[in-house]
């Protein structure tokens, strides 16, 4: 049986590096924040990558997620993955699922901790359109079946936009009782994703309500579901959508972002203005030990009277939510924040703001229908 608790929590609760292993990709996703397709001209070579793994371990990192682009398109992916496991670190590979069939033997040999696949539509037409590849939907479902047949832990990531947000029910029905962890996140207007396709704040709240309803309806064994760090914060109605109470963005704290050319950020979602150094010119331990989250914290605590979060009573606890999301959406005055949205969305309605979801589930369903499906 796959370790569902690990699939849901490991890269949230531990000190982990998220590594853009290559920009080379065989998909053409409309929401790709990295505009992936061709490799960077200056991507780390195998020796540099292996050295980086050792350096991360010596700095106390106990998990690495390899993503892209498409990690399996690098000829040396197995060598680097093997180094990660030999250093007793947890390993997740984030993939589009197009190349899994040819990698099963190596994945089994690695005893990989999780393969995370993208599923962005409840029907072939939607998923294939978003991924830019005809037949991608069938291939990712086939990959899920193959991985599960071989007892390789698998999880699914759904990136929500205006095209697919009404298909969450369909995706859910594909995953129920399959022992597949499911993370829902929103598409941000970075890379090649159009701002016109970003979900509205009302739709954002509807998706959050979808997550809350299904967390209540299904057990972890039936549907291990989580909202990504962009889904918060401090709602007056909804329960926590993550595993733990929000304590602030972990960019540069428990999370490290690595670009394929060796640039280091607190989080890959942050712009290149937040690059703290490059491992080719500075040892990874020196970057980390010099408080590589400095730029993030300087930005976070900048006094800005126009910043909604800075003037919120929850700021000291929340710390502004996910900074990458706020910057990408330029939503400093009107953040994608459950608490802020509730204050605006329900200002003219007499709603009891401390409903308990177990006793008032019918009212949640009413609001869900009203907001998400309107």
MOTA-V929871 format. One record per residue. RES is the residue in one small letter. OMEGA is omega as a letter, one per 40 degrees, with the letter a starting at -180 (* if undefined). Layout:
RES:OMEGA
RES:OMEGA
This chain:
x:a
x:i
x:a
x:i
x:i
x:a
x:a
x:a
x:a
x:a
x:i
x:a
x:a
x:a
x:a
x:i
x:i
x:a
x:i
x:a
x:i
x:i
x:i
x:a
x:i
x:i
x:i
x:a
x:a
x:a
x:a
x:a
x:a
x:a
x:a
x:i
x:i
x:i
x:i
x:i
x:a
x:a
x:i
x:i
x:a
x:a
x:i
x:a
x:i
x:i
x:i
x:i
x:i
x:a
x:i
x:i
x:a
x:i
x:i
x:i
x:a
x:i
x:i
x:i
x:i
x:i
x:a
x:e
x:i
x:a
x:a
x:i
x:i
x:a
x:a
x:a
x:a
x:i
x:a
x:i
x:i
x:i
x:i
x:a
x:i
x:i
x:i
x:i
x:i
x:a
x:i
x:i
x:i
x:a
x:i
x:i
x:a
x:a
x:a
x:a
x:a
x:a
x:a
x:a
x:a
x:i
x:i
x:i
x:a
x:a
x:a
x:a
x:i
x:i
x:a
x:a
x:i
x:i
x:a
x:i
x:i
x:i
x:a
x:a
x:a
x:a
x:a
x:i
x:a
x:a
x:i
x:a
x:i
x:i
x:a
x:a
x:a
x:a
x:a
x:i
x:i
x:i
x:i
x:a
x:a
x:a
x:a
x:i
x:a
x:i
x:i
x:a
x:a
x:i
x:a
x:i
x:i
x:i
x:a
x:i
x:a
x:a
x:a
x:a
x:i
x:i
x:a
x:i
x:a
x:i
x:i
x:a
x:i
x:a
x:a
x:i
x:i
x:a
x:i
x:i
x:a
x:i
x:i
x:i
x:a
x:i
x:a
x:a
x:i
x:a
x:a
x:a
x:a
x:i
x:a
x:a
x:i
x:i
x:i
x:i
x:i
x:i
x:i
x:i
x:i
x:i
x:i
x:i
x:i
x:i
x:a
x:a
x:a
x:i
x:i
x:a
x:a
x:i
x:i
x:i
x:a
x:a
x:i
x:a
x:i
x:i
x:i
x:a
x:i
x:a
x:i
x:e
x:i
x:i
x:i
x:a
x:a
x:i
x:i
x:i
x:i
x:a
x:a
x:i
x:a
x:i
x:a
x:a
x:a
x:i
x:i
x:i
x:i
x:a
x:i
x:i
x:a
x:i
x:a
x:i
x:i
x:i
x:a
x:i
x:i
x:a
x:a
x:i
x:a
x:a
x:a
x:i
x:a
x:i
x:a
x:a
x:i
x:a
x:i
x:a
x:a
x:i
x:a
x:i
x:i
x:i
x:a
x:a
x:i
x:i
x:a
x:i
x:a
x:a
x:i
x:a
x:i
x:i
x:a
x:a
x:i
x:a
x:a
x:a
x:i
x:a
x:a
x:a
x:a
x:a
x:i
x:a
x:a
x:a
x:a
x:i
x:a
x:a
x:i
x:i
x:a
x:a
x:i
x:i
x:a
x:a
x:a
x:a
x:a
x:a
x:a
x:i
x:i
x:a
x:i
x:a
x:a
x:a
x:a
x:a
x:i
x:a
x:i
x:a
x:a
x:a
x:a
x:a
x:a
x:a
x:i
x:a
x:i
x:i
x:i
x:a
x:a
x:a
x:a
x:a
x:a
x:i
x:i
x:i
x:i
x:a
x:i
x:i
x:a
x:a
x:a
x:a
x:a
x:*
